[in-house]
Amino acid sequence: MFTIEHEFDATIVTLIDEGSPHLQGDVSINGFEECITLEQLDPVTDKLQRITLSMRQVKDLAAALNLPEGAYRLP
């Protein structure tokens, strides 16, 4: 399941794990003009973990989902 919210400066997609016996915490994906952040609460430390991707990294990730194993550089 997922939700989509539009804020003033970002679009937020929240992924909710509801399909297996070993559920993971919700993941929030925040889309800003200059970057994308992924956030998830660490249940062990009770701290929010954040990963920030540049728009170039997001483009590379999207391409990687459809390519076979190997090393690539997109034009």
Secondary structure, DSSP 8 states (H G I E B T S, - for coil): -EEEEE-SS-EEEEE---SSSS----EEEEE-SSEEEEEEEETTTTEEEEEEEEHHHHHHHHHHTTS-SS-----
